[in-house]
Amino acid sequence: MYSSNDDAFLDISVLPKDIFELVDRKFYDVVKSVAGESLVKILKMQLINSAGKLLNTADVFAFLNFDSEETDAIKLESCFKSKTGQLVVKPGIQSSSSYLIKLLKKPLRQKQESTSKENNDNYQNDITDEFLDNHPLLKSLIKWFQLNDSNGVNQSSRFLTLFIDNLINNLTQSPNNFRYSEPIKNFAVCLYVLGGKQVYEFIRLNLSGSIPNLATLGDLIKNSDTSFSEAEFRFESLNRSHLHFGFCSEDSTGVVRKVEYDSKTNSFVGFATPIDHGVPLAQFYQADTFNHLKTIYDTHEIAPLLNVHMLQAIPTENDAPCIPRPFLLSAYGVDNKTTAISILNRWMYIFQHCYENNFRIIGFSTDADRRYVSAMRLASGFFASSSDLQLDQHQNAFRIDLPKHWTWFFLRSNQLLLFFQDPIHLVTKWRNRLLSSTTDLCFGADKINITHIKALIDDNHYTKLDHGLTSSDINPKDRQNYNSCIKLISDDVTNLLSNSEDTNGTVVYLNLLKMIVKAYIDKSTSISE
């Protein structure tokens, strides 16, 4: 191994200054004077006739490995031959060759160092006050780095420093040579997950070289532990939260229908996932031939919905400062043909596997879909029962002691799971029932009708300043308009309706809606209220 201390024993004055320009006889004369005649013969035989060729030759003694009549004389002169036939280069020749190569490398190294120093000097000379005045960004960066050095670099500044350094380094390269550090890769994945494709591309195109392109990002996600396969439940990842209790939610949302090939599992994703006793079958659509794939397309529906299972860990008193993040348990394409029993079987499957991984599911939360509501009622025994389903007798069921004066609150004392409906969906469904043209609602003898609110909006005696409503607030096509729910339950609306005739049922209905919002959504509501 070369050491810089070896330079002390190398006298390059024995080499002519134009050594790297000499070829053939002039080069061999220098080699003869420095390393001897034997090395000259070895170089001549291999047509190594210049210093450049010598330095680019990996091993000048490699010819010893070849059995040739042309090399026999050189081998006999420059090597010892053992009784086993092994050839060993004579130490003097080996040493002379090594010494010559070191001599040739030293002036090259000195020239490189001199060039580098000259470039640095030129760079320093270029950064003048005038240069800084013409590039105010440099002045700002220098000032910022000086502040960091004086105040100490905190975590946010450390990442920003890495980001700026990575960006500027890439700007000096061609796009094909862009490189990204690990913190930048992690930042890119987080940005894509939180902001989506359009936000990611907007930043990438406007800050060229700052973050990887989408193809590279896709590879990063696939190679990371954040990737998962369709219909697979990540029960083994529950231990990462270091918590043991949680609430699970399930919901479906509409998606653009398309099928993609997952090379990781050698399967096609995007079809409606088959359900076996409530449990989705992972990697079901695998095809080895085009005809097989065509058969799958012809006989199976492309999923119009994406079903997602999220899990929210709940900290105990000892872990109260730790606020865990929601955890994506599974996702898969579905159609709209599930049943309440299928949902219950799936919940029990999730509960059991979480329990086996030392994680206790406290309950499930969904929207107000009738099948989910039926599953909740059956599991909790809320005015519904099934002889095949006795979850209150499950070995892991817990007991709930309700206050004796809560005669109005119905809940079975033994429960395996608790259930919540999404309150936003509950409120919007309550509003949509009021807006429905086919539903006939009554409160005793009093009618509950949207015409009462329409009359209020159309009444010329009142303006929007009086009730705060517009015709869009009672548009039945906008089924998820939560803001209109808040407007409908305002005191101004209920007070004006109370002054009208035959509106008592509608007023009671809106007051019930107000109580739902206050109980389940309004965070300022106290427990006593």
N, C-alpha and C positions, 0 to 999 in steps of 0.2 A: 504494500500500500504506500502511495506517495505521501510524503510529509513536506511541508514548507521548509522545514529545517534542512532538508537535503540540498537546497539551493546553495548552501554555504560551501559545499564540496564540489560544485559545478562551476568550471571556469569556461564561460562561453567565448573567451577571447581566442581559443584555439580554433574556433569556427570562423570562416570568412563572413562578412556582413551580408553577402549575397548568396548564402548557402541555399536558400530556397529557390534560387534562380538557376543553380548549377544542375547539369544533367550529364549522363554518360561518364566520359573519362574524367572530367573535372570533379564530378561528384564522387567518383570512386577514389580519386587521389585524396580527397579529404577523409573519406572513410578509412583508407589505408593508413593515413597518418594518425588518426584518432583511435581506431579499433583493430587494425591489423589486416594482413593479406587474406587470412582465412575467411573473415566476414565478407570481404570484397567478393571472393569466389562464390559464396553462398548467395549474395545479392545478385551478382551477374547471372547466375544460373536461373534465377527466378524473374529476370528482367526488371528488377527493382532498381531503376536508374536515376532516382531523384529523392530528395528529402520528403517531399509530399507523399510519394508512393510508399516510402518506408513507414511513415507515421500512419498511413491508412491500411497497412498490412497488419492483420490481427496477430499473426504468429509467423515469424520468418523461418521457424524451424518445423513448420507443418509438413514440409516435404519428406521428413523422416518417416512419416506414416505410410508412404507410398513405396511399393516395390517396383523399382524401375532401374534399368541398366544405366540410364543417363545420370542417376544420382549416386551410383555405387562408389565412384571415386571420391566425391565430396563427403559421403558418409564415412568412408574409411579414414579420411584426413581429419574430420572435425568431431568424430564421435568415438566413444568406447562401445565395444560390443560385448555383452555378457554371454555366459555359456548358454543361456536360454534364448539367445538371439535378440535380446532387447537392446536398443540403441540409446545411449545417454550422451548429450552434448557435453563436450569438454568444458569445464568451468571457466577457463579463460575466455573462450569464445562467447559463452553465455553472458559473462560479466561485461565483455566489450560491447556486445549488442545492447544490453540494458543501459550501459553508460552513454552510448551514442544517442539512443532514443531520448533519454532524459536531457541530454545537451540540446537536442533539437526542440524539445518541448518548452524549455525555459525561455528562449527568446520569443516564442509564440505567446506564452503566458504574459510576459512583460509587455508585449505589444498590445494584447487585449486589455490589460490593466491600464495602460497609458491611454488607449482609446476611450475606455470607460470614464477615466478621470477627466479627459478632455471634454467628453460629452456632458459630464456633470458640471464642469466649469462653465461650459457654454450655456447649460440650462440655468445655472445660477445667474449668469450675466444677463440672460434674457428676461428674468423676473425682476424688472425694474419698477420703480414707482409709477412710471408712465404706463407700463404693461398692466399693473394692478388697477390703475385708474380706468383703463380701457375695458377691464373685465371685473366689474364690481362683485360678481359672484365669488371670485377668488378671495376678495377682501372679506366678504361675509363668512366664507368657510374658514378662513384663517382665524378670524375673530371668534367664531364658534368653537373651534378646536382649542383655542387659547383658554376660553372660559371653561371648557370641559377639563382641561389639564389642571386648572387652578381650583375648580370645585369638586373634582372627582367625577368619573363617568358613572352615572346611574344606569339602571337596566334599560330604560327607554332610550337614552342617549346611545347606549352600546349597540342596540339594534339599528338605530338610525345611522350610526357610523358605518356599520357593516353594509347597510342598504346603499348609502352614498358611495362607498368604496367599490362595491360590486357593480353598481350602475356605471361609474366612471371608467372602471376597468373594461367593461363590455363596450363602452363607446369607442374605445381605442382599438377594438377588434372588429373583424367582419362578423355578420350575423351568424355564420356557420361556426364561429369559434366562441360564441357567448357561453360563459360558465357561471354557475350559481352556487353559492355556499349553502350549507345545510339550513341555517336560519332563514335564508331567503326562500328556499324550497318549502319549508314549513309555513312561512308567511303566505306563499302563493296558494297552498292548499287551503288554508283558513280563509283567504280572500275569496276563493272560488266557492267554498261551501257557504259562506255568509252572504256574499254579494250576488252570486249567480254568474252565469256565462257572460251576459251582456256587460255587467259591471267590470268583470275581469278583463274582457277584451278591450273595453274603453280605456282602462288604466294601462294595459300592456301596449296598446297602439300609440298612446300619447306619451308614455314614458318608455321609449324603446330601450331594451336591454335591462329593464328593471326586474322583470319576472319572466318565467319560461312561457313558451307558446303552449297552446292547448294540447298538442300531441305529447309534448314532454310532460305536461301536467298530468295527463291521463296515465302515463307510465308511472309517475310518482305515486298516484293514488292506488294503482293496481299493485305496486310493489310494497305499499305500506300496510300496516295492520288496520287501517281505517276502511279498507275495501271489504266487501262482503258479497256473498252470492244470493241470488233471488231465492226466497222462501226458506232460507237457513236462519235459525234462531241462534243468536250469539250468547248462549247461556254461559259459556266458559269465560266470557269477558266481564261478568258481573263482579268478580272479585277486585277489579281495578278500583272501584269506588271505595273499597274498604268499609262499606256500610252494609247493613243486613236487612233493611226494611225499605219498602218502596210501593209506589202506586203505578199501575200499568194502564195505558190508554190505547184505544184502537179506533181508527177512523179510515174511511175511504175517500178518495178524491179523484175527480176526472183527470185523465191524461190523454195525450195525443197517442193514438194507436200506432204502434210500430214494433217490429221484431228485430232483435239484434243477436249476434253470436257472441257468446261468452267463452273466450279461448281458455280461461282459467278452469272452467268446469266442462268444457267441450259440450255445451248445451246451448239451446236457443231460448232467449228470454223475451217476454212480451206477450206470450199467450196467456189465456186465463189459466191460472195454476189449479190443477186438480186438487180437490179437498177430500181427505180420507178421515171420516169421523172428526171433522173440524180442523184437522192438521194439514197444512199445505205440503205437497210432495215436491221436494227440491230436485233439480236436475232431471225433470221428467221428460223434457222435449230434447232428445238426442237423436241425431240422424247421421247415418254413415254414407248415404247416397242421396242424390238429388230427388229421386222418386219417393224416397222415404220422407224427405222434407216437404215435398209437394202434398203427400198424403196428410201430413200434420196440418198444413195450411188449409186443406180442403175439409178436414174433419174437426178442427178445433177453432174456437173463437179467439181473436186477438183481444186482449184485455182492455176494456174501456175504463177500468178503475184501477187505482193503486191502493192496496190495503197496507197500512203502516201501523206497527206496534212500537210505541214509545214507553220508556220506563223512567220514572222520576224517583230517585232514591230519597229517602226521608232520614235526616240526621236525628240522632238521639240527643238527649240533654248534654252528654259528654262531647258530642260532635257538633253542637249548635253553631259555632262560628263557621263551620264548613258547609257551604251551600253547594251541593252537588249539581252537576249539569244534567239535563235530560239525556237519556241514552237510547239510541236507535236499536231496538231489539231485532226487528225483522221487517221486511217489505217484500211484497209480491203482487203480481197482477191478478185481478179477480173479475168475475162477472157480478151480476146483481141477484144471484140465485141462492144465497145462503139462507139458513133457517136458524131459529132461536136455539134449537138443540145442538146444531153444528157449532154455533158460537160458544155455547156452554162447554162443549167438549174441548174446544180450542183453549178456552180460559183455564180449564182444569189441567190441560197439557202444559201450559205455560207455568201455572202455579206449581205443579209437581216438579218440573225440571229446575225451576228457580230454587225451590226448597232443597233439592239435591245439591245445589251449588251454594248452600248456606245463605240463601236470600229469601226472605219471607215477603210474599206479595200480600199487602193489606187489602187491596181491592182493585177494581177496574173502573175506568171512566170512558164514556163514549158520548156520541150525540144522542138526539132523541128519536132515532130511527126505531120503528115499532118492533123490529126483531131484536135489537139490542135491549129495548125496554122489557120485552117479554123474557129475555134471558136473565136480566137483572131481577125481575119479579120472581122467577122460578128459583133462582139461586138464593135469594134472601128470604123467600117465603112471604113476599109482600102481596097478600091477597091472591096468591097463586101457589100451586103445589104440584108435585109429580111423585108418584109412588116409586119411580126408579131413581129419584134424585133426593137424597136426604143429607144435604151438606151440613145441616146443623148437628148431625151425629158423627161428622168426620173427626178423626183423632186429633187433628190440628186446629179444630174450631176453638174460638175464644168466647168468653162470656162477657156480655154487656149489661151492666147494672144501671138501669135508668132511674131517675128520681121518681118516687111513687106518685107525686102529684102531676107527672107528665102523662096524664090519661089520654091526651090528644095525640101523643106521639106513638105511632105503631112501629115497632121493630122487634123481631124475634130475639130473645135473650142470647141464644147460641148462634154465632155466625162464623162461617169460614172466611167470608169476604165481605167487604163493604163496597158500595157502588155510588158513583156520582154521574149525573148527566152533565154534559157541557152546558153551563148556564147561559152562554150566548145563544146556543141553538135553542135552548128551552124558551128563552125570551122571544126570539124571532118566530118560533113556531106558534107561540101564544098570539103574537101579532098577526101571523099569516092566517090563523084560524078566524080571527076577527074580519080579515079582509076577504075571506073566501066567499064567492058568490053562490056556492052550493050548500054551505053550512047554515043551518037554522039554530041559532043559540038563544037560550032563554035563561032568565034567573027568576024562578017562580013564574009569575004572570008577566014579568017585565021582559021586553025584547032587548037582545044585545045585537046591535046592527051598525055597520059602518056608515049607513046613510046619515046617522046622527052627526058623525064627524064631517062628512061631506057637506052637510047643511051648514055646519059651523064655518067651514072654509069659504063656502059660496055666499054666506050672509054678508051683505053690503054694509051692515052696521059694524062689522069687525074687520080689522086689517091683520096683516101678519104680525104687526107689533103687539096685538092683543093676545094671539094664541100661538104664534111662532110656527104655524104649519103651512105647508104648500101641498099641491096636488101630488107631487112625487112621494110624499111621506105615506100616502095611502095607495101607492101603486102595487098591486099584488104580484106583478112580475119580478119585482126586486125583493126576493125572498130572504136575503141576508142583510137587510138594511137595519142594522142595530141602532144607528143614530135616530131613525124615525121612531123607534120604540121609546127612546128617551124623550123625544118631543111629545109623543102621545100621552105620556104619564105626567107631564108637567102640571103643576098646580093651576096654571092659567087655563089649560084645556079642561080639566075636571071641574073647575069653578064655573066656567062658561056653560058647560054641558048641564051642570046642576040647575042652572037657571032656566033651562029649556024644559019642554014637556015630554013625558014618556021616555026620558033618557036614563032613568035610574039603573036599569040593567047594564047599559054601556059604561056608566060611571063606576059601578061595582067591578065590572070586568077590568077596567083600566086601573083601578085601585089594587086589585089582585096582582096585576102585572107589575105595578110599582113595588109591591111587597116582595115579589120574586127578585126584582133587581136589587132591592135593598138587602135582602137576605143572602143572596148568592154571589152578587157582583160588586156591590158597593163596599170597598175596603174600610170605609170609615164607620161602618155599622159595628156596634159593640156586641159582645156575647149576650148581654142582658136584653138588648133590643131584639 
